[in-house]
């Protein structure tokens, strides 16, 4: 069979050379990046590393189940959910107007050479720049700023999520609305309909599932981000995890990780339920 493959060009893979070239380019590009990042996975298998890692992992078992700690864990979990949910609500208040203003499918000025098209295009550019600035600054940096201004506590995490996720949601909402069939919305605008009516009847019916799924996914990301921000004093599970790790309490850390896993599963179930409702 191999001789036949070499003899008959029709049996050869026509993309073999392209795949080999892409693989070579990937190695050429990724190798210096791995060196720059000091990526040395073989260090995990050095002398004594296995015992150190095994001892660290064994300290996570069994999970802490004392009533006092479980009370603190429940309080921190509710605080994390509150941070993520309130931050997402404020982010949506920022994102929805920004996405509607920058969605080209809802642009009345693009229907023809009407008056004011130039300044509307300029305004749309400025609003896209605002989105870039909001999502370009990591929520952890915003959290450090707000912790300095407001002090330790969940308020800093809420505001940090609102700003960063507001920019993210605005960009992706606009892209989702523009990626579907925009002809119904355009027809409504050409007939004299308002932007909100064109959105509700022309764009949302085809984009509702994807918008809901992405929003729930971002809420899940907000839960994770609120945990990370807890390490800089924004409260929630992250602050409790920071305390447990500083006290070298692996059992407490294990319980916190299990609770965090339960929150991720909850987000998955919520996303699936919303998709069924909007189907």
Phi and psi restraints in degrees (value plus and minus 20) as a CYANA .aco file:
   2 UNK   PHI     -87.2   -47.2
   2 UNK   PSI     -57.1   -17.1
   3 UNK   PHI     -84.0   -44.0
   3 UNK   PSI     -59.9   -19.9
   4 UNK   PHI     -85.2   -45.2
   4 UNK   PSI     -56.8   -16.8
   5 UNK   PHI     -85.8   -45.8
   5 UNK   PSI     -59.3   -19.3
   6 UNK   PHI     -91.6   -51.6
   6 UNK   PSI     -50.3   -10.3
   7 UNK   PHI    -100.8   -60.8
   7 UNK   PSI     -56.5   -16.5
   8 UNK   PHI    -123.1   -83.1
   8 UNK   PSI      89.8   129.8
   9 UNK   PHI     -82.5   -42.5
   9 UNK   PSI     -44.4    -4.4
  10 UNK   PHI     -86.7   -46.7
  10 UNK   PSI     -43.4    -3.4
  11 UNK   PHI    -109.3   -69.3
  11 UNK   PSI     -23.6    16.4
  12 UNK   PHI    -101.4   -61.4
  12 UNK   PSI     134.9   174.9
  13 UNK   PHI     -95.4   -55.4
  13 UNK   PSI      96.9   136.9
  14 UNK   PHI     -88.9   -48.9
  14 UNK   PSI     -37.5     2.5
  15 UNK   PHI    -121.1   -81.1
  15 UNK   PSI     -12.4    27.6
  16 UNK   PHI     -81.4   -41.4
  16 UNK   PSI     -65.8   -25.8
  17 UNK   PHI     -85.7   -45.7
  17 UNK   PSI     -59.2   -19.2
  18 UNK   PHI     -86.2   -46.2
  18 UNK   PSI     -60.9   -20.9
  19 UNK   PHI     -85.5   -45.5
  19 UNK   PSI     -61.5   -21.5
  20 UNK   PHI     -84.6   -44.6
  20 UNK   PSI     -59.3   -19.3
  21 UNK   PHI     -85.4   -45.4
  21 UNK   PSI     -62.6   -22.6
  22 UNK   PHI     -83.5   -43.5
  22 UNK   PSI     -59.5   -19.5
  23 UNK   PHI     -84.8   -44.8
  23 UNK   PSI     -61.7   -21.7
  24 UNK   PHI     -84.1   -44.1
  24 UNK   PSI     -63.0   -23.0
  25 UNK   PHI     -84.1   -44.1
  25 UNK   PSI     -58.9   -18.9
  26 UNK   PHI     -82.2   -42.2
  26 UNK   PSI     -62.5   -22.5
  27 UNK   PHI     -85.0   -45.0
  27 UNK   PSI     -62.5   -22.5
  28 UNK   PHI     -83.0   -43.0
  28 UNK   PSI     -57.4   -17.4
  29 UNK   PHI     -99.8   -59.8
  29 UNK   PSI     -63.5   -23.5
  30 UNK   PHI     -96.1   -56.1
  30 UNK   PSI     -49.8    -9.8
  31 UNK   PHI     -82.0   -42.0
  31 UNK   PSI     -71.0   -31.0
  32 UNK   PHI     -84.5   -44.5
  32 UNK   PSI     -50.9   -10.9
  33 UNK   PHI     -85.9   -45.9
  33 UNK   PSI     -60.4   -20.4
  34 UNK   PHI     -85.0   -45.0
  34 UNK   PSI     -57.3   -17.3
  35 UNK   PHI     -86.5   -46.5
  35 UNK   PSI     -62.9   -22.9
  36 UNK   PHI     -83.9   -43.9
  36 UNK   PSI     -55.5   -15.5
  37 UNK   PHI    -102.8   -62.8
  37 UNK   PSI     -18.3    21.7
  38 UNK   PHI      35.5    75.5
  38 UNK   PSI      23.7    63.7
  39 UNK   PHI    -102.5   -62.5
  39 UNK   PSI      84.8   124.8
  40 UNK   PHI    -151.4  -111.4
  40 UNK   PSI      58.6    98.6
  41 UNK   PHI     -84.4   -44.4
  41 UNK   PSI     -42.4    -2.4
  42 UNK   PHI     -87.6   -47.6
  42 UNK   PSI     -35.0     5.0
  43 UNK   PHI     -86.6   -46.6
  43 UNK   PSI     -41.6    -1.6
  44 UNK   PHI     -87.2   -47.2
  44 UNK   PSI     -42.3    -2.3
  45 UNK   PHI    -126.5   -86.5
  45 UNK   PSI       0.6    40.6
  46 UNK   PHI     -93.5   -53.5
  46 UNK   PSI     157.8   197.8
  47 UNK   PHI     -84.9   -44.9
  47 UNK   PSI     104.7   144.7
  48 UNK   PHI      62.8   102.8
  48 UNK   PSI     -30.9     9.1
  49 UNK   PHI     -87.6   -47.6
  49 UNK   PSI     -56.5   -16.5
  50 UNK   PHI     -81.3   -41.3
  50 UNK   PSI     -62.8   -22.8
  51 UNK   PHI     -86.2   -46.2
  51 UNK   PSI     -59.2   -19.2
  52 UNK   PHI     -83.6   -43.6
  52 UNK   PSI     -65.6   -25.6
  53 UNK   PHI     -86.5   -46.5
  53 UNK   PSI     -60.6   -20.6
  54 UNK   PHI     -84.3   -44.3
  54 UNK   PSI     -61.4   -21.4
  55 UNK   PHI     -84.1   -44.1
  55 UNK   PSI     -58.6   -18.6
  56 UNK   PHI     -86.5   -46.5
  56 UNK   PSI     -63.6   -23.6
  57 UNK   PHI     -88.4   -48.4
  57 UNK   PSI     -57.0   -17.0
  58 UNK   PHI     -86.6   -46.6
  58 UNK   PSI     -44.8    -4.8
  59 UNK   PHI     -89.5   -49.5
  59 UNK   PSI     -33.0     7.0
  60 UNK   PHI    -103.3   -63.3
  60 UNK   PSI     -24.1    15.9
  61 UNK   PHI    -141.8  -101.8
  61 UNK   PSI     115.9   155.9
  62 UNK   PHI    -104.0   -64.0
  62 UNK   PSI     140.4   180.4
  63 UNK   PHI     -83.1   -43.1
  63 UNK   PSI     128.9   168.9
  64 UNK   PHI     -89.3   -49.3
  64 UNK   PSI     109.1   149.1
  65 UNK   PHI    -148.9  -108.9
  65 UNK   PSI      -2.8    37.2
  66 UNK   PHI     -89.4   -49.4
  66 UNK   PSI     123.5   163.5
  67 UNK   PHI     -76.5   -36.5
  67 UNK   PSI     -58.4   -18.4
  68 UNK   PHI     -83.1   -43.1
  68 UNK   PSI     -65.2   -25.2
  69 UNK   PHI     -89.8   -49.8
  69 UNK   PSI     -59.6   -19.6
  70 UNK   PHI     -81.9   -41.9
  70 UNK   PSI     -53.5   -13.5
  71 UNK   PHI     -84.1   -44.1
  71 UNK   PSI     -64.1   -24.1
  72 UNK   PHI     -84.1   -44.1
  72 UNK   PSI     -57.8   -17.8
  73 UNK   PHI     -85.2   -45.2
  73 UNK   PSI     -62.4   -22.4
  74 UNK   PHI     -83.5   -43.5
  74 UNK   PSI     -62.5   -22.5
  75 UNK   PHI     -83.5   -43.5
  75 UNK   PSI     -63.0   -23.0
  76 UNK   PHI     -86.8   -46.8
  76 UNK   PSI     -55.4   -15.4
  77 UNK   PHI     -85.2   -45.2
  77 UNK   PSI     -66.0   -26.0
  78 UNK   PHI     -82.5   -42.5
  78 UNK   PSI     -56.4   -16.4
  79 UNK   PHI     -86.5   -46.5
  79 UNK   PSI     -60.3   -20.3
  80 UNK   PHI     -84.3   -44.3
  80 UNK   PSI     -64.2   -24.2
  81 UNK   PHI     -82.2   -42.2
  81 UNK   PSI     -59.6   -19.6
  82 UNK   PHI     -85.3   -45.3
  82 UNK   PSI     -61.5   -21.5
  83 UNK   PHI     -82.0   -42.0
  83 UNK   PSI     -68.3   -28.3
  84 UNK   PHI     -85.0   -45.0
  84 UNK   PSI     -63.6   -23.6
  85 UNK   PHI     -90.5   -50.5
  85 UNK   PSI     -65.6   -25.6
  86 UNK   PHI     -84.9   -44.9
  86 UNK   PSI     -60.0   -20.0
  87 UNK   PHI     -82.8   -42.8
  87 UNK   PSI     -60.6   -20.6
  88 UNK   PHI     -88.1   -48.1
  88 UNK   PSI     -56.6   -16.6
  89 UNK   PHI     -83.6   -43.6
  89 UNK   PSI     -65.6   -25.6
  90 UNK   PHI     -86.3   -46.3
  90 UNK   PSI     -56.8   -16.8
  91 UNK   PHI     -82.8   -42.8
  91 UNK   PSI     -58.8   -18.8
  92 UNK   PHI     -85.7   -45.7
  92 UNK   PSI     -57.8   -17.8
  93 UNK   PHI     -82.7   -42.7
  93 UNK   PSI     -51.0   -11.0
  94 UNK   PHI    -100.3   -60.3
  94 UNK   PSI     -60.3   -20.3
  95 UNK   PHI     -95.3   -55.3
  95 UNK   PSI     -60.4   -20.4
  96 UNK   PHI     -81.5   -41.5
  96 UNK   PSI     -71.3   -31.3
  97 UNK   PHI     -82.2   -42.2
  97 UNK   PSI     -59.3   -19.3
  98 UNK   PHI     -84.1   -44.1
  98 UNK   PSI     -62.7   -22.7
  99 UNK   PHI     -87.7   -47.7
  99 UNK   PSI     -58.9   -18.9
 100 UNK   PHI     -85.6   -45.6
 100 UNK   PSI     -56.7   -16.7
 101 UNK   PHI     -93.7   -53.7
 101 UNK   PSI     -45.1    -5.1
 102 UNK   PHI    -125.2   -85.2
 102 UNK   PSI     -23.3    16.7
 103 UNK   PHI     -95.2   -55.2
 103 UNK   PSI      97.6   137.6
 104 UNK   PHI     -87.5   -47.5
 104 UNK   PSI     -47.6    -7.6
 105 UNK   PHI     -86.4   -46.4
 105 UNK   PSI     -38.5     1.5
 106 UNK   PHI    -127.4   -87.4
 106 UNK   PSI      -6.4    33.6
 107 UNK   PHI    -104.1   -64.1
 107 UNK   PSI      93.3   133.3
 108 UNK   PHI     -92.1   -52.1
 108 UNK   PSI     -51.7   -11.7
 109 UNK   PHI     -86.7   -46.7
 109 UNK   PSI     -41.2    -1.2
 110 UNK   PHI    -102.1   -62.1
 110 UNK   PSI     -25.2    14.8
 111 UNK   PHI     -93.2   -53.2
 111 UNK   PSI     -41.2    -1.2
 112 UNK   PHI    -195.4  -155.4
 112 UNK   PSI     158.9   198.9
 113 UNK   PHI    -102.0   -62.0
 113 UNK   PSI      36.1    76.1
 114 UNK   PHI     -97.9   -57.9
 114 UNK   PSI     155.6   195.6
 115 UNK   PHI     -93.1   -53.1
 115 UNK   PSI     125.9   165.9
 116 UNK   PHI      61.3   101.3
 116 UNK   PSI     -10.1    29.9
 117 UNK   PHI     -86.2   -46.2
 117 UNK   PSI     -57.3   -17.3
 118 UNK   PHI     -84.9   -44.9
 118 UNK   PSI     -67.0   -27.0
 119 UNK   PHI     -92.0   -52.0
 119 UNK   PSI     -47.9    -7.9
 120 UNK   PHI     -88.4   -48.4
 120 UNK   PSI     -58.2   -18.2
 121 UNK   PHI     -85.1   -45.1
 121 UNK   PSI     -58.2   -18.2
 122 UNK   PHI     -85.0   -45.0
 122 UNK   PSI     -60.1   -20.1
 123 UNK   PHI     -85.1   -45.1
 123 UNK   PSI     -60.2   -20.2
 124 UNK   PHI     -83.5   -43.5
 124 UNK   PSI     -58.0   -18.0
 125 UNK   PHI     -84.0   -44.0
 125 UNK   PSI     -63.2   -23.2
 126 UNK   PHI     -83.2   -43.2
 126 UNK   PSI     -61.5   -21.5
 127 UNK   PHI     -87.1   -47.1
 127 UNK   PSI     -56.3   -16.3
 128 UNK   PHI     -85.1   -45.1
 128 UNK   PSI     -55.8   -15.8
 129 UNK   PHI     -85.5   -45.5
 129 UNK   PSI     -58.2   -18.2
 130 UNK   PHI     -82.1   -42.1
 130 UNK   PSI     -63.2   -23.2
 131 UNK   PHI     -78.3   -38.3
 131 UNK   PSI     -63.4   -23.4
 132 UNK   PHI     -82.9   -42.9
 132 UNK   PSI     -62.5   -22.5
 133 UNK   PHI     -85.1   -45.1
 133 UNK   PSI     -63.2   -23.2
 134 UNK   PHI     -82.3   -42.3
 134 UNK   PSI     -67.9   -27.9
 135 UNK   PHI    -103.6   -63.6
 135 UNK   PSI     -34.0     6.0
 136 UNK   PHI     -96.3   -56.3
 136 UNK   PSI     -43.8    -3.8
 137 UNK   PHI    -112.9   -72.9
 137 UNK   PSI      99.1   139.1
 138 UNK   PHI     -80.6   -40.6
 138 UNK   PSI     129.1   169.1
 139 UNK   PHI     -82.1   -42.1
 139 UNK   PSI     -47.3    -7.3
 140 UNK   PHI     -85.4   -45.4
 140 UNK   PSI     -56.8   -16.8
 141 UNK   PHI     -88.6   -48.6
 141 UNK   PSI     -63.9   -23.9
 142 UNK   PHI     -79.3   -39.3
 142 UNK   PSI     -60.6   -20.6
 143 UNK   PHI     -81.6   -41.6
 143 UNK   PSI     -61.9   -21.9
 144 UNK   PHI     -81.8   -41.8
 144 UNK   PSI     -58.6   -18.6
 145 UNK   PHI     -85.7   -45.7
 145 UNK   PSI     -66.1   -26.1
 146 UNK   PHI     -94.5   -54.5
 146 UNK   PSI     -50.3   -10.3
 147 UNK   PHI     -83.5   -43.5
 147 UNK   PSI     -58.1   -18.1
 148 UNK   PHI     -86.6   -46.6
 148 UNK   PSI     -55.9   -15.9
 149 UNK   PHI    -104.1   -64.1
 149 UNK   PSI     -59.6   -19.6
 150 UNK   PHI    -125.1   -85.1
 150 UNK   PSI     -34.5     5.5
 151 UNK   PHI      71.4   111.4
 151 UNK   PSI     155.2   195.2
 152 UNK   PHI     -84.9   -44.9
 152 UNK   PSI     124.4   164.4
 153 UNK   PHI     121.6   161.6
 153 UNK   PSI     151.1   191.1
 154 UNK   PHI     -90.7   -50.7
 154 UNK   PSI     -39.9     0.1
 155 UNK   PHI     -79.2   -39.2
 155 UNK   PSI     -57.2   -17.2
 156 UNK   PHI     -83.9   -43.9
 156 UNK   PSI     -60.5   -20.5
 157 UNK   PHI     -85.9   -45.9
 157 UNK   PSI     -59.5   -19.5
 158 UNK   PHI     -81.7   -41.7
 158 UNK   PSI     -68.2   -28.2
 159 UNK   PHI     -87.4   -47.4
 159 UNK   PSI     -57.0   -17.0
 160 UNK   PHI     -83.9   -43.9
 160 UNK   PSI     -64.5   -24.5
 161 UNK   PHI     -84.2   -44.2
 161 UNK   PSI     -60.0   -20.0
 162 UNK   PHI     -79.4   -39.4
 162 UNK   PSI     -63.6   -23.6
 163 UNK   PHI     -92.4   -52.4
 163 UNK   PSI     -72.8   -32.8
 164 UNK   PHI     -85.7   -45.7
 164 UNK   PSI     -67.1   -27.1
 165 UNK   PHI     -93.9   -53.9
 165 UNK   PSI     -44.1    -4.1
 166 UNK   PHI     -81.2   -41.2
 166 UNK   PSI     -64.1   -24.1
 167 UNK   PHI     -85.9   -45.9
 167 UNK   PSI     -60.9   -20.9
 168 UNK   PHI     -84.2   -44.2
 168 UNK   PSI     -69.2   -29.2
 169 UNK   PHI     -82.2   -42.2
 169 UNK   PSI     -61.1   -21.1
 170 UNK   PHI     -80.4   -40.4
 170 UNK   PSI     -64.7   -24.7
 171 UNK   PHI     -84.7   -44.7
 171 UNK   PSI     -68.0   -28.0
 172 UNK   PHI     -92.6   -52.6
 172 UNK   PSI     -57.3   -17.3
 173 UNK   PHI     -77.4   -37.4
 173 UNK   PSI     -66.0   -26.0
 174 UNK   PHI     -82.9   -42.9
 174 UNK   PSI     -61.2   -21.2
 175 UNK   PHI     -87.2   -47.2
 175 UNK   PSI     -58.3   -18.3
 176 UNK   PHI     -84.6   -44.6
 176 UNK   PSI     -63.6   -23.6
 177 UNK   PHI     -85.2   -45.2
 177 UNK   PSI     -52.9   -12.9
 178 UNK   PHI    -105.5   -65.5
 178 UNK   PSI     -37.1     2.9
 179 UNK   PHI    -101.8   -61.8
 179 UNK   PSI     -37.3     2.7
 180 UNK   PHI    -107.6   -67.6
 180 UNK   PSI    -183.0  -143.0
 181 UNK   PHI     -99.2   -59.2
 181 UNK   PSI      90.2   130.2
 182 UNK   PHI    -115.8   -75.8
 182 UNK   PSI     -18.0    22.0
 183 UNK   PHI     -85.4   -45.4
 183 UNK   PSI     -60.9   -20.9
 184 UNK   PHI     -79.8   -39.8
 184 UNK   PSI     -62.0   -22.0
 185 UNK   PHI     -85.2   -45.2
 185 UNK   PSI     -60.1   -20.1
 186 UNK   PHI     -85.1   -45.1
 186 UNK   PSI     -60.1   -20.1
 187 UNK   PHI     -83.4   -43.4
 187 UNK   PSI     -60.5   -20.5
 188 UNK   PHI     -85.1   -45.1
 188 UNK   PSI     -61.9   -21.9
 189 UNK   PHI     -85.0   -45.0
 189 UNK   PSI     -59.8   -19.8
 190 UNK   PHI     -86.9   -46.9
 190 UNK   PSI     -47.2    -7.2
 191 UNK   PHI    -102.9   -62.9
 191 UNK   PSI     -19.8    20.2
 192 UNK   PHI      79.9   119.9
 192 UNK   PSI     -11.0    29.0
 193 UNK   PHI     -92.5   -52.5
 193 UNK   PSI     136.9   176.9
 194 UNK   PHI     -98.4   -58.4
 194 UNK   PSI     148.1   188.1
 195 UNK   PHI     -85.5   -45.5
 195 UNK   PSI     -60.1   -20.1
 196 UNK   PHI     -86.5   -46.5
 196 UNK   PSI     -59.9   -19.9
 197 UNK   PHI     -86.2   -46.2
 197 UNK   PSI     -59.6   -19.6
 198 UNK   PHI     -84.5   -44.5
 198 UNK   PSI     -55.6   -15.6
 199 UNK   PHI     -86.6   -46.6
 199 UNK   PSI     -68.3   -28.3
 200 UNK   PHI     -89.1   -49.1
 200 UNK   PSI     -57.3   -17.3
 201 UNK   PHI    -122.9   -82.9
 201 UNK   PSI     -39.0     1.0
 202 UNK   PHI    -124.5   -84.5
 202 UNK   PSI     -54.8   -14.8
 203 UNK   PHI    -130.3   -90.3
 203 UNK   PSI     -62.9   -22.9
 204 UNK   PHI     -82.3   -42.3
 204 UNK   PSI     -58.9   -18.9
 205 UNK   PHI     -75.5   -35.5
 205 UNK   PSI     -55.3   -15.3
 206 UNK   PHI    -110.9   -70.9
 206 UNK   PSI     -34.5     5.5
 207 UNK   PHI    -134.0   -94.0
 207 UNK   PSI     -21.8    18.2
 208 UNK   PHI     -81.5   -41.5
 208 UNK   PSI     -63.6   -23.6
 209 UNK   PHI     -81.3   -41.3
 209 UNK   PSI     -67.7   -27.7
 210 UNK   PHI     -87.5   -47.5
 210 UNK   PSI     -57.8   -17.8
 211 UNK   PHI     -83.8   -43.8
 211 UNK   PSI     -64.3   -24.3
 212 UNK   PHI     -85.4   -45.4
 212 UNK   PSI     -62.9   -22.9
 213 UNK   PHI     -83.4   -43.4
 213 UNK   PSI     -62.9   -22.9
 214 UNK   PHI     -88.6   -48.6
 214 UNK   PSI     -56.1   -16.1
 215 UNK   PHI     -83.9   -43.9
 215 UNK   PSI     -63.6   -23.6
 216 UNK   PHI     -86.1   -46.1
 216 UNK   PSI     -58.3   -18.3
 217 UNK   PHI     -81.4   -41.4
 217 UNK   PSI     -61.5   -21.5
 218 UNK   PHI     -87.5   -47.5
 218 UNK   PSI     -52.5   -12.5
 219 UNK   PHI     -84.1   -44.1
 219 UNK   PSI     -60.2   -20.2
 220 UNK   PHI     -82.0   -42.0
 220 UNK   PSI     -62.0   -22.0
 221 UNK   PHI     -83.6   -43.6
 221 UNK   PSI     -55.1   -15.1
 222 UNK   PHI     -85.9   -45.9
 222 UNK   PSI     -55.9   -15.9
 223 UNK   PHI     -82.3   -42.3
 223 UNK   PSI     -66.0   -26.0
 224 UNK   PHI     -83.1   -43.1
 224 UNK   PSI     -63.4   -23.4
 225 UNK   PHI     -84.7   -44.7
 225 UNK   PSI     -57.1   -17.1
 226 UNK   PHI     -85.7   -45.7
 226 UNK   PSI     -52.2   -12.2
 227 UNK   PHI     -85.6   -45.6
 227 UNK   PSI     -64.3   -24.3
 228 UNK   PHI     -84.8   -44.8
 228 UNK   PSI     -61.3   -21.3
 229 UNK   PHI     -87.3   -47.3
 229 UNK   PSI     -41.0    -1.0
 230 UNK   PHI     -81.5   -41.5
 230 UNK   PSI     -44.3    -4.3
 231 UNK   PHI     -90.6   -50.6
 231 UNK   PSI     -37.4     2.6
 232 UNK   PHI    -126.9   -86.9
 232 UNK   PSI      -5.6    34.4
 233 UNK   PHI      80.9   120.9
 233 UNK   PSI      -4.2    35.8
 234 UNK   PHI    -110.0   -70.0
 234 UNK   PSI     -10.3    29.7
 235 UNK   PHI      62.4   102.4
 235 UNK   PSI    -196.0  -156.0
 236 UNK   PHI      61.2   101.2
 236 UNK   PSI    -181.4  -141.4
 237 UNK   PHI     -83.0   -43.0
 237 UNK   PSI     -52.5   -12.5
 238 UNK   PHI     -83.2   -43.2
 238 UNK   PSI     -61.4   -21.4
 239 UNK   PHI     -87.2   -47.2
 239 UNK   PSI     -58.6   -18.6
 240 UNK   PHI     -86.6   -46.6
 240 UNK   PSI     -59.6   -19.6
 241 UNK   PHI     -83.6   -43.6
 241 UNK   PSI     -60.7   -20.7
 242 UNK   PHI     -80.4   -40.4
 242 UNK   PSI     -63.4   -23.4
 243 UNK   PHI     -85.2   -45.2
 243 UNK   PSI     -61.3   -21.3
 244 UNK   PHI     -86.0   -46.0
 244 UNK   PSI     -61.2   -21.2
 245 UNK   PHI     -89.1   -49.1
 245 UNK   PSI     -56.1   -16.1
 246 UNK   PHI     -87.1   -47.1
 246 UNK   PSI     -49.7    -9.7
 247 UNK   PHI    -108.5   -68.5
 247 UNK   PSI     -16.1    23.9
 248 UNK   PHI      36.3    76.3
 248 UNK   PSI      18.6    58.6
 249 UNK   PHI    -119.8   -79.8
 249 UNK   PSI      70.4   110.4
 250 UNK   PHI     -86.3   -46.3
 250 UNK   PSI     -54.1   -14.1
 251 UNK   PHI     -82.5   -42.5
 251 UNK   PSI     -61.9   -21.9
 252 UNK   PHI     -85.7   -45.7
 252 UNK   PSI     -62.2   -22.2
 253 UNK   PHI     -81.8   -41.8
 253 UNK   PSI     -58.3   -18.3
 254 UNK   PHI     -83.7   -43.7
 254 UNK   PSI     -63.0   -23.0
 255 UNK   PHI     -82.7   -42.7
 255 UNK   PSI     -59.4   -19.4
 256 UNK   PHI     -85.1   -45.1
 256 UNK   PSI     -61.5   -21.5
 257 UNK   PHI     -84.6   -44.6
 257 UNK   PSI     -58.6   -18.6
 258 UNK   PHI     -84.4   -44.4
 258 UNK   PSI     -60.1   -20.1
 259 UNK   PHI     -85.1   -45.1
 259 UNK   PSI     -59.9   -19.9
 260 UNK   PHI     -84.1   -44.1
 260 UNK   PSI     -59.5   -19.5
 261 UNK   PHI     -81.9   -41.9
 261 UNK   PSI     -59.1   -19.1
 262 UNK   PHI     -83.6   -43.6
 262 UNK   PSI     -56.9   -16.9
 263 UNK   PHI     -86.0   -46.0
 263 UNK   PSI     -58.1   -18.1
 264 UNK   PHI     -85.4   -45.4
 264 UNK   PSI     -62.4   -22.4
 265 UNK   PHI     -83.5   -43.5
 265 UNK   PSI     -56.6   -16.6
 266 UNK   PHI     -82.4   -42.4
 266 UNK   PSI     -61.5   -21.5
 267 UNK   PHI     -84.2   -44.2
 267 UNK   PSI     -60.3   -20.3
 268 UNK   PHI     -82.7   -42.7
 268 UNK   PSI     -63.9   -23.9
 269 UNK   PHI     -84.5   -44.5
 269 UNK   PSI     -60.2   -20.2
 270 UNK   PHI     -84.5   -44.5
 270 UNK   PSI     -61.1   -21.1
 271 UNK   PHI     -83.4   -43.4
 271 UNK   PSI     -64.4   -24.4
 272 UNK   PHI     -82.7   -42.7
 272 UNK   PSI     -59.4   -19.4
 273 UNK   PHI     -85.9   -45.9
 273 UNK   PSI     -62.5   -22.5
 274 UNK   PHI     -84.6   -44.6
 274 UNK   PSI     -58.6   -18.6
 275 UNK   PHI     -85.8   -45.8
 275 UNK   PSI     -56.3   -16.3
 276 UNK   PHI     -87.4   -47.4
 276 UNK   PSI     -59.7   -19.7
 277 UNK   PHI     -86.4   -46.4
 277 UNK   PSI     -60.0   -20.0
 278 UNK   PHI    -106.6   -66.6
 278 UNK   PSI     -22.5    17.5
